[in-house]
Amino acid sequence: MGIDVKLLEEQCSRTLERTDLHGLGRRIEGKVRDSYVADGKRTIVVSDRVSCFDVVVGTIPFKGQVLNQVAAFWFDKTKDVARNHLIDVPDPNVSVVREVEILPIEFVYRGYLTGVSNTSIWTAYERGERQYCGHALPEGMSKHQPLPEPLLTPTTKAEHGEHDELTSREAILAAGTLSEELYDRAAALTAKLFAEGQRFAASRGLILVDTKYELGLDDDGELVVADEIHTPDSSRYWYRDVYEQAMSKGQDPPALDKEYVRRWLADRGYRGEGEPPELPIAVRCEAARRYVEAYERVTGLAFEPDPDPPAERVPRNLGL
């Protein structure tokens, strides 16, 4: 298992940066995904764009393939816990899904006191804040320590190019963004998903540290998991066997997610404001290697990259 570094270097010149696929319906561009909506279905093309601090900072080879296939794996793994919107995966970078009414909140679950972004729970704690998204945090905690219990820390969903904002159950209900019944139903569902994600990750020698869920409502008024689930973009994974060793040395636990890119940017003073520094090929390839390892560690399957130029392969596989 693993992936050849030379292939990664070669793929840097043929990443999927954007799409413009005619005949699929109305186009909606997100930070990472381009969606096409028509006839109650949505075709989601997962690009190779990487977003850090809510800003697209470049592309990572094979990233879209990894994310799309990890999401498909988890949708199948959690289908008995929650409904999801997946119908088909016609291309390594593409999912065809049911169109649902997306809730205007991202449901972020955190199990550990960690993070490097301006809105992370560790950044807030380090500033001396002991209230976070409506939750009281105890004194005397250390960076990367498990929280007393997993916390739901919702955020608003910003427009493309803007930053998501931290919020709380109380603020969401006060603003009328969601009803109390719907929020609590979503909270209960995401708690089950996070518990299942942590349980399965542990069986694969990993710690699911935190994650975010996007939920929608189907025509029956039932909650549906949408977008992605437990991917290296939406989630933070640590290696279980070296976590305690890293903590005892005061080091950051080795991660299997895009935290590597976040930290590379943060070390150069970039945290989402202004023009990001260009990602060198070496950084892009190392990030890709970590994405591939995340796929293989989580799923237990060998990653099979499709090196065909995605700008040509995707429309061909969609019959365009």
C-alpha positions as CSV (number, residue, x, y, z in Angstrom):
1,M,0.0,0.0,0.0
2,G,1.0,3.6,-0.1
3,I,1.7,5.6,-3.3
4,D,4.7,6.4,-5.5
5,V,6.2,9.9,-4.9
6,K,7.1,10.3,-8.6
7,L,3.5,9.7,-9.5
8,L,2.4,12.4,-7.0
9,E,4.9,14.8,-8.5
10,E,3.7,14.1,-12.0
11,Q,0.1,14.5,-10.9
12,C,0.7,18.0,-9.5
13,S,0.5,19.2,-13.1
14,R,-2.9,17.6,-13.8
15,T,-4.9,18.3,-10.6
16,L,-8.6,19.1,-10.9
17,E,-8.8,22.8,-10.0
18,R,-12.2,23.7,-11.4
19,T,-15.0,22.3,-13.6
20,D,-17.5,23.7,-16.0
21,L,-19.6,20.8,-17.1
22,H,-22.5,21.7,-19.4
23,G,-25.6,19.7,-19.4
24,L,-25.6,18.7,-15.8
25,G,-27.7,21.5,-14.4
26,R,-27.2,24.7,-12.4
27,R,-23.6,25.0,-11.3
28,I,-22.7,25.9,-7.7
29,E,-19.1,26.3,-6.7
30,G,-18.0,25.6,-3.1
31,K,-14.6,25.7,-1.5
32,V,-13.7,22.2,-2.6
33,R,-16.8,20.8,-4.4
34,D,-18.5,21.9,-7.6
35,S,-22.2,20.9,-7.7
36,Y,-24.6,20.6,-10.6
37,V,-28.3,20.5,-9.7
38,A,-31.1,19.2,-11.9
39,D,-34.3,17.1,-11.5
40,G,-34.0,16.5,-7.8
41,K,-30.4,15.2,-8.0
42,R,-27.1,16.8,-7.5
43,T,-23.8,15.8,-9.2
44,I,-21.0,16.6,-6.8
45,V,-17.5,16.9,-8.4
46,V,-14.9,16.8,-5.7
47,S,-12.0,18.9,-6.9
48,D,-8.4,18.7,-5.7
49,R,-8.6,22.2,-4.2
50,V,-7.5,22.4,-0.6
51,S,-9.2,24.9,1.8
52,C,-7.5,26.1,5.0
53,F,-8.8,28.8,7.3
54,D,-11.8,29.0,4.9
55,V,-9.6,30.0,2.0
56,V,-8.6,27.9,-1.0
57,V,-4.8,27.8,-0.9
58,G,-4.0,25.5,-3.8
59,T,-4.4,21.9,-5.1
60,I,-3.3,18.5,-3.8
61,P,-2.9,15.6,-6.3
62,F,-5.5,12.8,-5.9
63,K,-7.1,14.7,-3.0
64,G,-10.6,14.7,-4.7
65,Q,-10.4,11.0,-5.4
66,V,-9.5,10.3,-1.7
67,L,-12.2,12.5,-0.3
68,N,-15.0,11.2,-2.6
69,Q,-14.1,7.6,-1.9
70,V,-13.7,8.0,1.9
71,A,-17.0,9.7,2.0
72,A,-18.7,6.9,0.1
73,F,-17.1,4.4,2.5
74,W,-18.4,6.2,5.5
75,F,-21.9,6.8,4.0
76,D,-22.1,3.0,3.7
77,K,-20.6,2.4,7.1
78,T,-23.1,4.7,8.9
79,K,-26.2,4.0,6.8
80,D,-27.8,2.2,9.8
81,V,-27.2,5.2,12.0
82,A,-28.4,7.9,9.6
83,R,-29.9,8.4,6.2
84,N,-27.5,9.9,3.6
85,H,-27.9,11.4,0.2
86,L,-25.6,9.1,-1.9
87,I,-27.0,7.5,-5.0
88,D,-24.0,6.6,-7.1
89,V,-20.2,7.1,-7.6
90,P,-19.7,7.2,-11.4
91,D,-16.1,8.5,-11.3
92,P,-13.4,8.6,-8.6
93,N,-14.0,12.3,-8.2
94,V,-17.8,12.3,-8.6
95,S,-20.9,11.4,-6.5
96,V,-24.5,11.6,-7.6
97,V,-26.8,12.4,-4.7
98,R,-30.3,13.2,-3.8
99,E,-31.1,16.9,-3.5
100,V,-32.1,17.8,0.1
101,E,-32.9,21.0,1.9
102,I,-29.5,21.8,3.6
103,L,-29.6,23.2,7.1
104,P,-27.9,26.6,7.5
105,I,-25.6,25.3,10.3
106,E,-22.6,23.1,10.3
107,F,-22.6,20.6,13.2
108,V,-19.0,20.4,14.5
109,Y,-18.2,17.7,17.1
110,R,-15.0,18.0,19.1
111,G,-13.5,15.3,21.3
112,Y,-10.1,17.0,22.2
113,L,-8.8,20.4,23.1
114,T,-6.8,21.1,19.9
115,G,-6.6,23.1,16.7
116,V,-4.6,26.0,15.2
117,S,-7.2,28.2,13.5
118,N,-8.5,31.4,15.0
119,T,-11.8,29.8,15.9
120,S,-10.4,26.5,17.2
121,I,-11.3,25.4,20.8
122,W,-7.6,25.3,21.8
123,T,-7.0,28.9,20.5
124,A,-9.9,30.1,22.5
125,Y,-8.8,28.2,25.6
126,E,-5.2,29.5,25.3
127,R,-6.7,33.1,25.2
128,G,-8.2,32.3,28.6
129,E,-11.8,31.8,27.4
130,R,-13.7,29.2,29.4
131,Q,-17.0,29.4,27.5
132,Y,-17.0,27.9,24.0
133,C,-20.1,27.7,21.8
134,G,-22.3,27.6,25.0
135,H,-20.2,25.0,26.8
136,A,-18.2,25.6,30.0
137,L,-14.6,24.4,29.9
138,P,-12.8,23.3,33.0
139,E,-9.6,25.0,34.2
140,G,-6.2,23.3,34.0
141,M,-6.5,21.5,30.7
142,S,-3.6,21.0,28.3
143,K,-3.4,21.2,24.6
144,H,-4.5,18.0,22.8
145,Q,-6.1,16.7,26.0
146,P,-9.4,14.8,25.7
147,L,-12.4,17.0,26.6
148,P,-14.5,15.7,29.5
149,E,-17.1,14.7,26.9
150,P,-17.4,15.3,23.2
151,L,-18.9,18.7,22.5
152,L,-21.2,19.9,19.7
153,T,-19.8,23.3,18.7
154,P,-21.9,24.6,15.8
155,T,-20.9,27.2,13.3
156,T,-22.7,29.4,10.9
157,K,-22.3,28.6,7.2
158,A,-20.5,31.6,5.5
159,E,-20.9,32.6,1.9
160,H,-18.2,31.4,-0.5
161,G,-15.0,33.4,0.4
162,E,-16.2,34.4,3.9
163,H,-15.4,32.8,7.2
164,D,-17.7,30.5,9.2
165,E,-18.5,31.9,12.7
166,L,-18.8,30.1,16.0
167,T,-22.3,30.0,17.4
168,S,-24.3,28.0,20.0
169,R,-27.6,26.2,20.6
170,E,-28.9,29.3,22.5
171,A,-27.9,31.7,19.7
172,I,-29.3,29.5,17.0
173,L,-32.7,29.2,18.7
174,A,-32.8,32.9,19.7
175,A,-32.2,33.9,16.0
176,G,-34.8,31.4,14.8
177,T,-32.3,29.8,12.5
178,L,-33.6,26.4,13.5
179,S,-36.4,25.3,15.7
180,E,-35.6,23.7,19.1
181,E,-37.1,20.4,18.0
182,L,-35.0,20.3,14.8
183,Y,-31.8,21.4,16.5
184,D,-32.1,18.8,19.2
185,R,-32.9,16.1,16.7
186,A,-29.8,17.1,14.7
187,A,-27.7,17.2,17.8
188,A,-28.8,13.7,18.8
189,L,-28.1,12.3,15.4
190,T,-24.6,13.8,15.1
191,A,-23.8,12.6,18.6
192,K,-24.5,9.0,17.4
193,L,-22.5,9.5,14.2
194,F,-19.5,10.9,16.1
195,A,-19.6,8.0,18.6
196,E,-19.7,5.5,15.7
197,G,-16.9,7.3,13.9
198,Q,-14.7,7.2,17.0
199,R,-15.5,3.6,17.7
200,F,-14.6,2.5,14.1
201,A,-11.6,4.7,14.0
202,A,-10.3,3.1,17.2
203,S,-10.6,-0.3,15.5
204,R,-8.4,1.0,12.8
205,G,-5.7,2.3,15.2
206,L,-6.8,5.9,14.9
207,I,-8.4,8.6,17.0
208,L,-11.3,10.6,15.4
209,V,-10.5,13.9,17.1
210,D,-13.1,16.1,15.7
211,T,-15.3,16.4,12.6
212,K,-18.1,18.4,11.1
213,Y,-21.4,17.3,9.6
214,E,-23.7,18.9,7.1
215,L,-27.3,17.8,7.4
216,G,-30.4,18.3,5.2
217,L,-34.0,17.5,5.3
218,D,-35.6,15.1,2.7
219,D,-39.1,15.3,1.4
220,D,-40.3,13.3,4.4
221,G,-38.8,15.8,6.8
222,E,-36.1,13.3,7.9
223,L,-32.6,14.3,8.6
224,V,-30.1,13.3,5.9
225,V,-26.3,13.4,6.1
226,A,-25.0,15.3,3.1
227,D,-21.8,16.6,1.5
228,E,-19.1,14.5,3.2
229,I,-18.6,12.5,6.3
230,H,-15.5,11.6,8.4
231,T,-13.1,12.6,5.5
232,P,-9.6,13.9,6.1
233,D,-11.0,17.4,5.1
234,S,-13.9,17.4,7.5
235,S,-12.2,15.5,10.3
236,R,-9.0,15.3,12.3
237,Y,-7.4,11.9,12.8
238,W,-4.5,11.0,15.1
239,Y,-2.5,7.7,15.4
240,R,-3.7,6.0,18.6
241,D,-0.4,4.2,19.3
242,V,1.7,7.3,19.4
243,Y,-0.7,9.8,20.9
244,E,0.4,9.2,24.6
245,Q,4.1,9.4,23.6
246,A,3.6,12.7,21.8
247,M,1.7,14.1,24.8
248,S,4.4,13.0,27.3
249,K,7.0,14.9,25.2
250,G,4.8,18.0,24.7
251,Q,4.6,17.4,21.0
252,D,1.7,17.7,18.6
253,P,0.2,14.2,17.9
254,P,1.0,13.1,14.3
255,A,-2.1,13.7,12.2
256,L,-3.7,12.1,9.2
257,D,-5.6,15.1,7.8
258,K,-5.0,18.5,6.3
259,E,-3.7,19.9,9.6
260,Y,-0.3,19.4,8.0
261,V,-1.1,22.1,5.4
262,R,-2.7,24.3,8.0
263,R,0.4,24.2,10.2
264,W,2.7,24.8,7.2
265,L,0.7,27.9,6.4
266,A,0.5,29.0,10.1
267,D,4.3,28.6,10.5
268,R,4.6,31.2,7.8
269,G,2.2,33.6,9.5
270,Y,-0.8,32.8,7.3
271,R,-4.1,32.2,9.1
272,G,-6.7,33.1,6.4
273,E,-6.1,36.8,5.8
274,G,-4.7,38.1,2.6
275,E,-3.0,36.1,-0.2
276,P,-1.8,32.7,1.0
277,P,1.8,31.6,0.2
278,E,2.1,29.2,-2.7
279,L,2.3,25.6,-1.7
280,P,5.6,24.0,-2.9
281,I,5.4,20.7,-4.8
282,A,7.1,19.0,-1.9
283,V,4.3,20.2,0.5
284,R,1.6,19.2,-2.0
285,C,3.1,15.7,-2.4
286,E,3.5,15.2,1.3
287,A,-0.1,16.3,1.9
288,A,-1.2,13.9,-0.9
289,R,0.7,11.1,0.7
290,R,-1.1,11.7,4.0
291,Y,-4.5,11.8,2.3
292,V,-3.8,8.5,0.7
293,E,-2.6,7.0,4.0
294,A,-5.7,8.3,5.6
295,Y,-7.8,6.5,3.0
296,E,-5.9,3.2,3.5
297,R,-5.8,3.4,7.3
298,V,-9.5,4.3,7.6
299,T,-10.9,1.9,5.1
300,G,-8.4,-0.9,5.2
301,L,-8.3,-0.9,1.4
302,A,-5.5,-0.1,-1.0
303,F,-5.9,3.2,-2.7
304,E,-6.1,2.8,-6.5
305,P,-5.3,6.2,-8.1
306,D,-6.7,7.0,-11.5
307,P,-3.9,9.2,-13.1
308,D,-5.9,10.1,-16.2
309,P,-6.2,13.9,-16.6
310,P,-9.4,14.5,-14.5
311,A,-10.5,17.4,-16.7
312,E,-11.0,14.8,-19.5
313,R,-11.9,11.7,-17.5
314,V,-14.8,13.3,-15.4
315,P,-16.9,14.4,-18.4
316,R,-16.2,11.2,-20.2
317,N,-17.4,9.1,-17.2
318,L,-20.5,11.3,-16.9
319,G,-21.4,10.7,-20.6
320,L,-20.8,14.4,-21.5
